[in-house]
Amino acid sequence: VFTPNGDGDNDLFLVQGVQGASYDLKIYDRWGDKVFNSNTMGLGWNGRRDNDDGEVPDGTYFVIVTYKEFCSNDPEVTHTGHVTLLR
């Protein structure tokens, strides 16, 4: 759960513990619409569509993180999950 309400506490959803040469984070709403995408490791989601348009509603969002380790022989890794947004 993260709470992007501007109080400075838990305002960003960040993927941690992932390191690699390539990185892709996608977040979708329950209807399958993409609300956030980033290829920049360490850039978190602030609960707004594309981090600058309007706020998305409270709810559960589907997360897909894909990355490739630094060694070119390592396969691409994909993790999926969900995050709940509460304001």
Helices and strands as residue ranges (DSSP letters): E 22-28, E 34-38, G 49-51, E 59-68, E 76-85
